[in-house]
């Protein structure tokens, strides 16, 4: 497979994956979780990221 063909295939594969991710996102956006099953969480910041 030459480089041009590989690039075209990569673009097609990327588009296909994006469509699948959007579909999964739409499905997950309709999911509800009972309040009893919500897990408490906290945000942990990395000191190095603050600069």
Secondary structure as the mmCIF struct_conf table of DSSP 4:
data_model
#
loop_
_struct_conf.conf_type_id
_struct_conf.id
_struct_conf.beg_label_comp_id
_struct_conf.beg_label_asym_id
_struct_conf.beg_label_seq_id
_struct_conf.end_label_comp_id
_struct_conf.end_label_asym_id
_struct_conf.end_label_seq_id
HELX_RH_AL_P HELX_RH_AL_P1 UNK A 3 UNK A 29
TURN_TY1_P TURN_TY1_P1 UNK A 30 UNK A 30
HELX_RH_3T_P HELX_RH_3T_P1 UNK A 35 UNK A 37
HELX_LH_PP_P HELX_LH_PP_P1 UNK A 38 UNK A 40
HELX_RH_AL_P HELX_RH_AL_P2 UNK A 47 UNK A 50
#
